[in-house]
C-alpha cells in the first residue's frame, strides 16, 4: 500500500522540491515549458525534450503497476524530484 495516492503540482515561475521514495513506486507524468524537471532516472521513464518543452512519463520504482500517481505541470519553473 503506498504512502500516498496522488500528488498534483502546478507550478508557475518558481521552484519546487519533492522527496518521494521509489518504494512502493508511482506513475510519473510531468510536463514543463521554459523550465526543467530533475527526476529519478531509471529504465521505466520515457522523455521527450526539445528547446523549450519537456514531457516525462513512466513508472518510478520496481512495482510495474503502482497505484500512486505524481502529476506535474510546470511553466517557467524548476522541479526537483528526489528519492
PDB file with one MODEL, atoms N, CA, C and O in Angstrom:
MODEL        1
ATOM      1  N   UNK A   1       0.851  -1.187   0.000  1.00  0.00           N
ATOM      2  CA  UNK A   1       0.000   0.000   0.000  1.00  0.00           C
ATOM      3  C   UNK A   1       0.890   1.241   0.000  1.00  0.00           C
ATOM      4  O   UNK A   1       1.758   1.355   0.865  1.00  0.00           O
ATOM      5  N   UNK A   2       0.711   2.167  -0.926  1.00  0.00           N
ATOM      6  CA  UNK A   2       1.557   3.359  -0.977  1.00  0.00           C
ATOM      7  C   UNK A   2       1.254   4.308   0.170  1.00  0.00           C
ATOM      8  O   UNK A   2       0.178   4.275   0.767  1.00  0.00           O
ATOM      9  N   UNK A   3       2.239   5.156   0.461  1.00  0.00           N
ATOM     10  CA  UNK A   3       2.066   6.182   1.483  1.00  0.00           C
ATOM     11  C   UNK A   3       1.193   7.322   0.980  1.00  0.00           C
ATOM     12  O   UNK A   3       0.756   8.155   1.774  1.00  0.00           O
ATOM     13  N   UNK A   4       0.933   7.375  -0.306  1.00  0.00           N
ATOM     14  CA  UNK A   4       0.094   8.412  -0.897  1.00  0.00           C
ATOM     15  C   UNK A   4      -0.620   7.826  -2.111  1.00  0.00           C
ATOM     16  O   UNK A   4      -0.190   6.823  -2.681  1.00  0.00           O
ATOM     17  N   UNK A   5      -1.706   8.468  -2.488  1.00  0.00           N
ATOM     18  CA  UNK A   5      -2.435   8.032  -3.679  1.00  0.00           C
ATOM     19  C   UNK A   5      -2.125   8.911  -4.878  1.00  0.00           C
ATOM     20  O   UNK A   5      -1.958   8.421  -5.995  1.00  0.00           O
ATOM     21  N   UNK A   6      -2.049  10.238  -4.635  1.00  0.00           N
ATOM     22  CA  UNK A   6      -1.844  11.150  -5.759  1.00  0.00           C
ATOM     23  C   UNK A   6      -1.216  12.450  -5.282  1.00  0.00           C
ATOM     24  O   UNK A   6      -1.577  12.994  -4.239  1.00  0.00           O
ATOM     25  N   UNK A   7      -0.261  12.936  -6.078  1.00  0.00           N
ATOM     26  CA  UNK A   7       0.341  14.247  -5.868  1.00  0.00           C
ATOM     27  C   UNK A   7       0.171  15.007  -7.170  1.00  0.00           C
ATOM     28  O   UNK A   7       0.565  14.526  -8.232  1.00  0.00           O
ATOM     29  N   UNK A   8      -0.420  16.202  -7.088  1.00  0.00           N
ATOM     30  CA  UNK A   8      -0.557  17.072  -8.260  1.00  0.00           C
ATOM     31  C   UNK A   8       0.168  18.376  -7.959  1.00  0.00           C
ATOM     32  O   UNK A   8      -0.047  18.990  -6.914  1.00  0.00           O
ATOM     33  N   UNK A   9       1.027  18.794  -8.881  1.00  0.00           N
ATOM     34  CA  UNK A   9       1.778  20.032  -8.710  1.00  0.00           C
ATOM     35  C   UNK A   9       1.589  20.889  -9.950  1.00  0.00           C
ATOM     36  O   UNK A   9       1.863  20.446 -11.066  1.00  0.00           O
ATOM     37  N   UNK A  10       1.126  22.104  -9.756  1.00  0.00           N
ATOM     38  CA  UNK A  10       1.026  23.088 -10.832  1.00  0.00           C
ATOM     39  C   UNK A  10       1.905  24.254 -10.413  1.00  0.00           C
ATOM     40  O   UNK A  10       1.620  24.927  -9.423  1.00  0.00           O
ATOM     41  N   UNK A  11       2.970  24.492 -11.161  1.00  0.00           N
ATOM     42  CA  UNK A  11       3.981  25.474 -10.775  1.00  0.00           C
ATOM     43  C   UNK A  11       4.135  26.525 -11.866  1.00  0.00           C
ATOM     44  O   UNK A  11       4.220  26.206 -13.052  1.00  0.00           O
ATOM     45  N   UNK A  12       4.168  27.761 -11.448  1.00  0.00           N
ATOM     46  CA  UNK A  12       4.414  28.887 -12.351  1.00  0.00           C
ATOM     47  C   UNK A  12       5.472  29.791 -11.721  1.00  0.00           C
ATOM     48  O   UNK A  12       5.311  30.247 -10.589  1.00  0.00           O
ATOM     49  N   UNK A  13       6.551  30.048 -12.457  1.00  0.00           N
ATOM     50  CA  UNK A  13       7.586  30.985 -12.021  1.00  0.00           C
ATOM     51  C   UNK A  13       8.120  30.681 -10.623  1.00  0.00           C
ATOM     52  O   UNK A  13       8.138  31.564  -9.766  1.00  0.00           O
ATOM     53  N   UNK A  14       8.547  29.465 -10.388  1.00  0.00           N
ATOM     54  CA  UNK A  14       9.070  29.141  -9.065  1.00  0.00           C
ATOM     55  C   UNK A  14       9.920  27.895  -9.095  1.00  0.00           C
ATOM     56  O   UNK A  14      10.314  27.410 -10.156  1.00  0.00           O
ATOM     57  N   UNK A  15      10.198  27.378  -7.892  1.00  0.00           N
ATOM     58  CA  UNK A  15      10.967  26.155  -7.737  1.00  0.00           C
ATOM     59  C   UNK A  15      10.276  25.281  -6.711  1.00  0.00           C
ATOM     60  O   UNK A  15       9.804  25.769  -5.683  1.00  0.00           O
ATOM     61  N   UNK A  16      10.216  23.987  -6.992  1.00  0.00           N
ATOM     62  CA  UNK A  16       9.617  23.034  -6.060  1.00  0.00           C
ATOM     63  C   UNK A  16      10.537  21.828  -5.934  1.00  0.00           C
ATOM     64  O   UNK A  16      11.145  21.386  -6.909  1.00  0.00           O
ATOM     65  N   UNK A  17      10.627  21.308  -4.720  1.00  0.00           N
ATOM     66  CA  UNK A  17      11.392  20.093  -4.457  1.00  0.00           C
ATOM     67  C   UNK A  17      10.466  19.064  -3.830  1.00  0.00           C
ATOM     68  O   UNK A  17       9.781  19.351  -2.849  1.00  0.00           O
ATOM     69  N   UNK A  18      10.449  17.868  -4.397  1.00  0.00           N
ATOM     70  CA  UNK A  18       9.634  16.776  -3.879  1.00  0.00           C
ATOM     71  C   UNK A  18      10.561  15.635  -3.480  1.00  0.00           C
ATOM     72  O   UNK A  18      11.445  15.255  -4.248  1.00  0.00           O
ATOM     73  N   UNK A  19      10.365  15.091  -2.293  1.00  0.00           N
ATOM     74  CA  UNK A  19      11.129  13.933  -1.848  1.00  0.00           C
ATOM     75  C   UNK A  19      10.162  12.761  -1.756  1.00  0.00           C
ATOM     76  O   UNK A  19       9.408  12.641  -0.790  1.00  0.00           O
ATOM     77  N   UNK A  20      10.188  11.900  -2.766  1.00  0.00           N
ATOM     78  CA  UNK A  20       9.242  10.789  -2.865  1.00  0.00           C
ATOM     79  C   UNK A  20      10.039   9.493  -2.966  1.00  0.00           C
ATOM     80  O   UNK A  20      10.813   9.326  -3.909  1.00  0.00           O
ATOM     81  N   UNK A  21       9.871   8.571  -2.019  1.00  0.00           N
ATOM     82  CA  UNK A  21      10.615   7.311  -2.092  1.00  0.00           C
ATOM     83  C   UNK A  21      10.183   6.464  -3.295  1.00  0.00           C
ATOM     84  O   UNK A  21       9.019   6.485  -3.696  1.00  0.00           O
ATOM     85  N   UNK A  22      11.134   5.722  -3.860  1.00  0.00           N
ATOM     86  CA  UNK A  22      10.830   4.848  -5.001  1.00  0.00           C
ATOM     87  C   UNK A  22       9.935   3.686  -4.616  1.00  0.00           C
ATOM     88  O   UNK A  22       9.169   3.191  -5.443  1.00  0.00           O
ATOM     89  N   UNK A  23      10.021   3.254  -3.392  1.00  0.00           N
ATOM     90  CA  UNK A  23       9.220   2.118  -2.942  1.00  0.00           C
ATOM     91  C   UNK A  23       7.959   2.624  -2.275  1.00  0.00           C
ATOM     92  O   UNK A  23       8.065   3.495  -1.411  1.00  0.00           O
ATOM     93  N   UNK A  24       6.796   2.153  -2.603  1.00  0.00           N
ATOM     94  CA  UNK A  24       6.466   1.022  -3.467  1.00  0.00           C
ATOM     95  C   UNK A  24       6.332   1.386  -4.935  1.00  0.00           C
ATOM     96  O   UNK A  24       5.937   0.526  -5.722  1.00  0.00           O
ATOM     97  N   UNK A  25       6.633   2.599  -5.346  1.00  0.00           N
ATOM     98  CA  UNK A  25       6.588   3.002  -6.740  1.00  0.00           C
ATOM     99  C   UNK A  25       5.417   3.923  -7.043  1.00  0.00           C
ATOM    100  O   UNK A  25       4.443   3.987  -6.293  1.00  0.00           O
ATOM    101  N   UNK A  26       5.534   4.638  -8.168  1.00  0.00           N
ATOM    102  CA  UNK A  26       4.477   5.551  -8.588  1.00  0.00           C
ATOM    103  C   UNK A  26       4.575   5.809 -10.081  1.00  0.00           C
ATOM    104  O   UNK A  26       5.625   5.624 -10.697  1.00  0.00           O
ATOM    105  N   UNK A  27       3.465   6.238 -10.644  1.00  0.00           N
ATOM    106  CA  UNK A  27       3.407   6.632 -12.047  1.00  0.00           C
ATOM    107  C   UNK A  27       3.712   8.123 -12.110  1.00  0.00           C
ATOM    108  O   UNK A  27       3.075   8.919 -11.420  1.00  0.00           O
ATOM    109  N   UNK A  28       4.680   8.503 -12.932  1.00  0.00           N
ATOM    110  CA  UNK A  28       5.075   9.903 -13.079  1.00  0.00           C
ATOM    111  C   UNK A  28       4.625  10.412 -14.437  1.00  0.00           C
ATOM    112  O   UNK A  28       4.871   9.778 -15.463  1.00  0.00           O
ATOM    113  N   UNK A  29       3.961  11.566 -14.435  1.00  0.00           N
ATOM    114  CA  UNK A  29       3.614  12.266 -15.671  1.00  0.00           C
ATOM    115  C   UNK A  29       3.946  13.732 -15.435  1.00  0.00           C
ATOM    116  O   UNK A  29       3.336  14.375 -14.580  1.00  0.00           O
ATOM    117  N   UNK A  30       4.900  14.263 -16.179  1.00  0.00           N
ATOM    118  CA  UNK A  30       5.362  15.626 -15.948  1.00  0.00           C
ATOM    119  C   UNK A  30       5.507  16.369 -17.269  1.00  0.00           C
ATOM    120  O   UNK A  30       6.013  15.828 -18.253  1.00  0.00           O
ATOM    121  N   UNK A  31       5.057  17.608 -17.272  1.00  0.00           N
ATOM    122  CA  UNK A  31       5.168  18.495 -18.431  1.00  0.00           C
ATOM    123  C   UNK A  31       5.839  19.785 -17.967  1.00  0.00           C
ATOM    124  O   UNK A  31       5.517  20.311 -16.902  1.00  0.00           O
ATOM    125  N   UNK A  32       6.765  20.288 -18.764  1.00  0.00           N
ATOM    126  CA  UNK A  32       7.452  21.527 -18.418  1.00  0.00           C
ATOM    127  C   UNK A  32       7.615  22.388 -19.663  1.00  0.00           C
ATOM    128  O   UNK A  32       7.930  21.884 -20.741  1.00  0.00           O
ATOM    129  N   UNK A  33       7.397  23.688 -19.506  1.00  0.00           N
ATOM    130  CA  UNK A  33       7.644  24.654 -20.577  1.00  0.00           C
ATOM    131  C   UNK A  33       8.536  25.753 -20.015  1.00  0.00           C
ATOM    132  O   UNK A  33       8.225  26.340 -18.979  1.00  0.00           O
ATOM    133  N   UNK A  34       9.635  26.029 -20.691  1.00  0.00           N
ATOM    134  CA  UNK A  34      10.578  27.063 -20.281  1.00  0.00           C
ATOM    135  C   UNK A  34      11.080  26.847 -18.852  1.00  0.00           C
ATOM    136  O   UNK A  34      11.211  27.799 -18.082  1.00  0.00           O
ATOM    137  N   UNK A  35      11.355  25.602 -18.510  1.00  0.00           N
ATOM    138  CA  UNK A  35      11.871  25.264 -17.190  1.00  0.00           C
ATOM    139  C   UNK A  35      12.539  23.905 -17.254  1.00  0.00           C
ATOM    140  O   UNK A  35      12.903  23.432 -18.330  1.00  0.00           O
ATOM    141  N   UNK A  36      12.701  23.278 -16.095  1.00  0.00           N
ATOM    142  CA  UNK A  36      13.343  21.966 -16.066  1.00  0.00           C
ATOM    143  C   UNK A  36      12.729  21.087 -14.989  1.00  0.00           C
ATOM    144  O   UNK A  36      12.183  21.566 -13.995  1.00  0.00           O
ATOM    145  N   UNK A  37      12.836  19.792 -15.220  1.00  0.00           N
ATOM    146  CA  UNK A  37      12.383  18.797 -14.256  1.00  0.00           C
ATOM    147  C   UNK A  37      13.522  17.810 -14.063  1.00  0.00           C
ATOM    148  O   UNK A  37      13.961  17.168 -15.017  1.00  0.00           O
ATOM    149  N   UNK A  38      13.996  17.690 -12.843  1.00  0.00           N
ATOM    150  CA  UNK A  38      15.028  16.716 -12.493  1.00  0.00           C
ATOM    151  C   UNK A  38      14.332  15.576 -11.769  1.00  0.00           C
ATOM    152  O   UNK A  38      13.595  15.812 -10.812  1.00  0.00           O
ATOM    153  N   UNK A  39      14.552  14.359 -12.203  1.00  0.00           N
ATOM    154  CA  UNK A  39      13.767  13.226 -11.736  1.00  0.00           C
ATOM    155  C   UNK A  39      14.661  11.996 -11.622  1.00  0.00           C
ATOM    156  O   UNK A  39      15.767  11.982 -12.163  1.00  0.00           O
ATOM    157  N   UNK A  40      14.186  10.953 -10.915  1.00  0.00           N
ATOM    158  CA  UNK A  40      14.969   9.715 -10.820  1.00  0.00           C
ATOM    159  C   UNK A  40      15.069   9.043 -12.192  1.00  0.00           C
ATOM    160  O   UNK A  40      14.050   8.736 -12.812  1.00  0.00           O
ATOM    161  N   UNK A  41      16.271   8.822 -12.652  1.00  0.00           N
ATOM    162  CA  UNK A  41      16.464   8.172 -13.953  1.00  0.00           C
ATOM    163  C   UNK A  41      16.439   6.664 -13.763  1.00  0.00           C
ATOM    164  O   UNK A  41      17.215   6.119 -12.978  1.00  0.00           O
ATOM    165  N   UNK A  42      15.569   6.008 -14.464  1.00  0.00           N
ATOM    166  CA  UNK A  42      15.572   4.550 -14.499  1.00  0.00           C
ATOM    167  C   UNK A  42      14.972   4.092 -15.817  1.00  0.00           C
ATOM    168  O   UNK A  42      14.499   4.906 -16.610  1.00  0.00           O
ATOM    169  N   UNK A  43      14.994   2.799 -16.043  1.00  0.00           N
ATOM    170  CA  UNK A  43      14.572   2.271 -17.344  1.00  0.00           C
ATOM    171  C   UNK A  43      13.084   2.394 -17.609  1.00  0.00           C
ATOM    172  O   UNK A  43      12.656   2.229 -18.751  1.00  0.00           O
ATOM    173  N   UNK A  44      12.277   2.680 -16.590  1.00  0.00           N
ATOM    174  CA  UNK A  44      10.836   2.803 -16.776  1.00  0.00           C
ATOM    175  C   UNK A  44      10.373   4.201 -17.142  1.00  0.00           C
ATOM    176  O   UNK A  44       9.172   4.440 -17.267  1.00  0.00           O
ATOM    177  N   UNK A  45      11.312   5.136 -17.317  1.00  0.00           N
ATOM    178  CA  UNK A  45      10.966   6.532 -17.585  1.00  0.00           C
ATOM    179  C   UNK A  45      11.208   6.861 -19.055  1.00  0.00           C
ATOM    180  O   UNK A  45      12.261   6.546 -19.610  1.00  0.00           O
ATOM    181  N   UNK A  46      10.226   7.493 -19.672  1.00  0.00           N
ATOM    182  CA  UNK A  46      10.330   7.977 -21.054  1.00  0.00           C
ATOM    183  C   UNK A  46      10.401   9.493 -21.019  1.00  0.00           C
ATOM    184  O   UNK A  46       9.888  10.126 -20.096  1.00  0.00           O
ATOM    185  N   UNK A  47      11.033  10.069 -22.020  1.00  0.00           N
ATOM    186  CA  UNK A  47      11.083  11.531 -22.062  1.00  0.00           C
ATOM    187  C   UNK A  47      11.217  12.031 -23.490  1.00  0.00           C
ATOM    188  O   UNK A  47      11.817  11.397 -24.358  1.00  0.00           O
ATOM    189  N   UNK A  48      10.631  13.194 -23.684  1.00  0.00           N
ATOM    190  CA  UNK A  48      10.785  13.942 -24.925  1.00  0.00           C
ATOM    191  C   UNK A  48      11.184  15.348 -24.505  1.00  0.00           C
ATOM    192  O   UNK A  48      10.478  15.996 -23.732  1.00  0.00           O
ATOM    193  N   UNK A  49      12.310  15.816 -25.012  1.00  0.00           N
ATOM    194  CA  UNK A  49      12.819  17.130 -24.624  1.00  0.00           C
ATOM    195  C   UNK A  49      13.168  17.890 -25.893  1.00  0.00           C
ATOM    196  O   UNK A  49      13.890  17.385 -26.753  1.00  0.00           O
ATOM    197  N   UNK A  50      12.650  19.110 -26.003  1.00  0.00           N
ATOM    198  CA  UNK A  50      13.097  19.973 -27.088  1.00  0.00           C
ATOM    199  C   UNK A  50      13.623  21.265 -26.473  1.00  0.00           C
ATOM    200  O   UNK A  50      13.916  21.298 -25.278  1.00  0.00           O
ATOM    201  N   UNK A  51      13.744  22.297 -27.241  1.00  0.00           N
ATOM    202  CA  UNK A  51      14.395  23.510 -26.748  1.00  0.00           C
ATOM    203  C   UNK A  51      13.633  24.205 -25.628  1.00  0.00           C
ATOM    204  O   UNK A  51      14.261  24.779 -24.738  1.00  0.00           O
ATOM    205  N   UNK A  52      12.320  24.175 -25.639  1.00  0.00           N
ATOM    206  CA  UNK A  52      11.555  24.919 -24.628  1.00  0.00           C
ATOM    207  C   UNK A  52      10.607  24.061 -23.805  1.00  0.00           C
ATOM    208  O   UNK A  52      10.101  24.520 -22.781  1.00  0.00           O
ATOM    209  N   UNK A  53      10.355  22.829 -24.225  1.00  0.00           N
ATOM    210  CA  UNK A  53       9.380  21.990 -23.529  1.00  0.00           C
ATOM    211  C   UNK A  53       9.937  20.592 -23.290  1.00  0.00           C
ATOM    212  O   UNK A  53      10.797  20.110 -24.027  1.00  0.00           O
ATOM    213  N   UNK A  54       9.424  19.955 -22.243  1.00  0.00           N
ATOM    214  CA  UNK A  54       9.784  18.563 -21.994  1.00  0.00           C
ATOM    215  C   UNK A  54       8.586  17.811 -21.441  1.00  0.00           C
ATOM    216  O   UNK A  54       7.762  18.365 -20.712  1.00  0.00           O
ATOM    217  N   UNK A  55       8.507  16.548 -21.800  1.00  0.00           N
ATOM    218  CA  UNK A  55       7.480  15.637 -21.293  1.00  0.00           C
ATOM    219  C   UNK A  55       8.188  14.414 -20.740  1.00  0.00           C
ATOM    220  O   UNK A  55       9.065  13.845 -21.389  1.00  0.00           O
ATOM    221  N   UNK A  56       7.803  14.017 -19.539  1.00  0.00           N
ATOM    222  CA  UNK A  56       8.404  12.869 -18.873  1.00  0.00           C
ATOM    223  C   UNK A  56       7.267  12.007 -18.362  1.00  0.00           C
ATOM    224  O   UNK A  56       6.329  12.519 -17.750  1.00  0.00           O
ATOM    225  N   UNK A  57       7.334  10.698 -18.605  1.00  0.00           N
ATOM    226  CA  UNK A  57       6.278   9.821 -18.127  1.00  0.00           C
ATOM    227  C   UNK A  57       6.836   8.413 -17.944  1.00  0.00           C
ATOM    228  O   UNK A  57       7.802   8.014 -18.593  1.00  0.00           O
ATOM    229  N   UNK A  58       6.203   7.682 -17.048  1.00  0.00           N
ATOM    230  CA  UNK A  58       6.597   6.301 -16.818  1.00  0.00           C
ATOM    231  C   UNK A  58       6.433   5.903 -15.364  1.00  0.00           C
ATOM    232  O   UNK A  58       5.797   6.604 -14.577  1.00  0.00           O
ATOM    233  N   UNK A  59       7.015   4.771 -15.022  1.00  0.00           N
ATOM    234  CA  UNK A  59       6.902   4.215 -13.680  1.00  0.00           C
ATOM    235  C   UNK A  59       8.238   4.360 -12.964  1.00  0.00           C
ATOM    236  O   UNK A  59       9.282   3.975 -13.491  1.00  0.00           O
ATOM    237  N   UNK A  60       8.193   4.918 -11.762  1.00  0.00           N
ATOM    238  CA  UNK A  60       9.373   5.036 -10.908  1.00  0.00           C
ATOM    239  C   UNK A  60       9.278   3.947  -9.849  1.00  0.00           C
ATOM    240  O   UNK A  60       8.244   3.803  -9.197  1.00  0.00           O
ATOM    241  N   UNK A  61      10.340   3.186  -9.676  1.00  0.00           N
ATOM    242  CA  UNK A  61      10.351   2.112  -8.688  1.00  0.00           C
ATOM    243  C   UNK A  61      10.221   0.751  -9.343  1.00  0.00           C
ATOM    244  O   UNK A  61      10.094   0.644 -10.563  1.00  0.00           O
ATOM    245  N   UNK A  62      10.255  -0.284  -8.524  1.00  0.00           N
ATOM    246  CA  UNK A  62      10.241  -1.660  -9.027  1.00  0.00           C
ATOM    247  C   UNK A  62       8.846  -2.203  -9.292  1.00  0.00           C
ATOM    248  O   UNK A  62       8.698  -3.170 -10.039  1.00  0.00           O
ATOM    249  N   UNK A  63       7.827  -1.608  -8.703  1.00  0.00           N
ATOM    250  CA  UNK A  63       6.452  -2.056  -8.911  1.00  0.00           C
ATOM    251  C   UNK A  63       6.016  -1.641 -10.315  1.00  0.00           C
ATOM    252  O   UNK A  63       5.974  -0.448 -10.616  1.00  0.00           O
ATOM    253  N   UNK A  64       5.696  -2.585 -11.159  1.00  0.00           N
ATOM    254  CA  UNK A  64       5.335  -2.272 -12.553  1.00  0.00           C
ATOM    255  C   UNK A  64       3.906  -1.766 -12.712  1.00  0.00           C
ATOM    256  O   UNK A  64       3.547  -1.264 -13.778  1.00  0.00           O
ATOM    257  N   UNK A  65       3.090  -1.889 -11.676  1.00  0.00           N
ATOM    258  CA  UNK A  65       1.707  -1.430 -11.736  1.00  0.00           C
ATOM    259  C   UNK A  65       1.338  -0.687 -10.444  1.00  0.00           C
ATOM    260  O   UNK A  65       0.457  -1.129  -9.706  1.00  0.00           O
ATOM    261  N   UNK A  66       2.008   0.436 -10.172  1.00  0.00           N
ATOM    262  CA  UNK A  66       1.745   1.141  -8.912  1.00  0.00           C
ATOM    263  C   UNK A  66       0.402   1.860  -8.929  1.00  0.00           C
ATOM    264  O   UNK A  66      -0.103   2.230  -9.989  1.00  0.00           O
ATOM    265  N   UNK A  67      -0.162   2.052  -7.759  1.00  0.00           N
ATOM    266  CA  UNK A  67      -1.432   2.771  -7.613  1.00  0.00           C
ATOM    267  C   UNK A  67      -1.206   4.277  -7.462  1.00  0.00           C
ATOM    268  O   UNK A  67      -2.061   5.071  -7.852  1.00  0.00           O
ATOM    269  N   UNK A  68      -0.072   4.672  -6.903  1.00  0.00           N
ATOM    270  CA  UNK A  68       0.213   6.085  -6.640  1.00  0.00           C
ATOM    271  C   UNK A  68       0.558   6.812  -7.941  1.00  0.00           C
ATOM    272  O   UNK A  68       1.142   6.230  -8.855  1.00  0.00           O
ATOM    273  N   UNK A  69       0.184   8.108  -8.009  1.00  0.00           N
ATOM    274  CA  UNK A  69       0.426   8.920  -9.198  1.00  0.00           C
ATOM    275  C   UNK A  69       1.032  10.260  -8.800  1.00  0.00           C
ATOM    276  O   UNK A  69       0.666  10.842  -7.779  1.00  0.00           O
ATOM    277  N   UNK A  70       1.967  10.743  -9.622  1.00  0.00           N
ATOM    278  CA  UNK A  70       2.541  12.074  -9.460  1.00  0.00           C
ATOM    279  C   UNK A  70       2.372  12.788 -10.790  1.00  0.00           C
ATOM    280  O   UNK A  70       2.881  12.335 -11.815  1.00  0.00           O
ATOM    281  N   UNK A  71       1.646  13.922 -10.770  1.00  0.00           N
ATOM    282  CA  UNK A  71       1.401  14.722 -11.976  1.00  0.00           C
ATOM    283  C   UNK A  71       1.995  16.105 -11.770  1.00  0.00           C
ATOM    284  O   UNK A  71       1.762  16.739 -10.741  1.00  0.00           O
ATOM    285  N   UNK A  72       2.761  16.572 -12.747  1.00  0.00           N
ATOM    286  CA  UNK A  72       3.428  17.871 -12.647  1.00  0.00           C
ATOM    287  C   UNK A  72       3.158  18.665 -13.912  1.00  0.00           C
ATOM    288  O   UNK A  72       3.294  18.154 -15.024  1.00  0.00           O
ATOM    289  N   UNK A  73       2.776  19.920 -13.728  1.00  0.00           N
ATOM    290  CA  UNK A  73       2.581  20.877 -14.818  1.00  0.00           C
ATOM    291  C   UNK A  73       3.357  22.127 -14.433  1.00  0.00           C
ATOM    292  O   UNK A  73       2.948  22.855 -13.529  1.00  0.00           O
ATOM    293  N   UNK A  74       4.471  22.385 -15.108  1.00  0.00           N
ATOM    294  CA  UNK A  74       5.353  23.487 -14.725  1.00  0.00           C
ATOM    295  C   UNK A  74       5.614  24.408 -15.910  1.00  0.00           C
ATOM    296  O   UNK A  74       5.878  23.955 -17.024  1.00  0.00           O
ATOM    297  N   UNK A  75       5.534  25.698 -15.651  1.00  0.00           N
ATOM    298  CA  UNK A  75       5.888  26.706 -16.650  1.00  0.00           C
ATOM    299  C   UNK A  75       6.817  27.724 -15.996  1.00  0.00           C
ATOM    300  O   UNK A  75       6.502  28.279 -14.943  1.00  0.00           O
ATOM    301  N   UNK A  76       7.956  27.963 -16.625  1.00  0.00           N
ATOM    302  CA  UNK A  76       8.951  28.909 -16.126  1.00  0.00           C
ATOM    303  C   UNK A  76       9.417  28.557 -14.716  1.00  0.00           C
ATOM    304  O   UNK A  76       9.656  29.446 -13.899  1.00  0.00           O
ATOM    305  N   UNK A  77       9.547  27.267 -14.431  1.00  0.00           N
ATOM    306  CA  UNK A  77       9.962  26.852 -13.097  1.00  0.00           C
ATOM    307  C   UNK A  77      10.868  25.636 -13.139  1.00  0.00           C
ATOM    308  O   UNK A  77      11.085  25.037 -14.192  1.00  0.00           O
ATOM    309  N   UNK A  78      11.392  25.284 -11.976  1.00  0.00           N
ATOM    310  CA  UNK A  78      12.252  24.124 -11.818  1.00  0.00           C
ATOM    311  C   UNK A  78      11.643  23.190 -10.790  1.00  0.00           C
ATOM    312  O   UNK A  78      11.243  23.621  -9.708  1.00  0.00           O
ATOM    313  N   UNK A  79      11.574  21.914 -11.128  1.00  0.00           N
ATOM    314  CA  UNK A  79      11.048  20.902 -10.213  1.00  0.00           C
ATOM    315  C   UNK A  79      12.128  19.847 -10.006  1.00  0.00           C
ATOM    316  O   UNK A  79      12.659  19.297 -10.971  1.00  0.00           O
ATOM    317  N   UNK A  80      12.450  19.568  -8.750  1.00  0.00           N
ATOM    318  CA  UNK A  80      13.398  18.521  -8.385  1.00  0.00           C
ATOM    319  C   UNK A  80      12.643  17.407  -7.682  1.00  0.00           C
ATOM    320  O   UNK A  80      11.945  17.651  -6.698  1.00  0.00           O
ATOM    321  N   UNK A  81      12.779  16.181  -8.181  1.00  0.00           N
ATOM    322  CA  UNK A  81      12.181  15.014  -7.534  1.00  0.00           C
ATOM    323  C   UNK A  81      13.323  14.128  -7.065  1.00  0.00           C
ATOM    324  O   UNK A  81      14.128  13.661  -7.871  1.00  0.00           O
ATOM    325  N   UNK A  82      13.390  13.902  -5.767  1.00  0.00           N
ATOM    326  CA  UNK A  82      14.435  13.061  -5.174  1.00  0.00           C
ATOM    327  C   UNK A  82      13.809  11.859  -4.502  1.00  0.00           C
ATOM    328  O   UNK A  82      12.628  11.870  -4.156  1.00  0.00           O
ATOM    329  N   UNK A  83      14.619  10.812  -4.317  1.00  0.00           N
ATOM    330  CA  UNK A  83      14.157   9.613  -3.609  1.00  0.00           C
ATOM    331  C   UNK A  83      14.585   9.685  -2.168  1.00  0.00           C
ATOM    332  O   UNK A  83      14.298   8.773  -1.393  1.00  0.00           O
TER     333      UNK A  83
ENDMDL
END
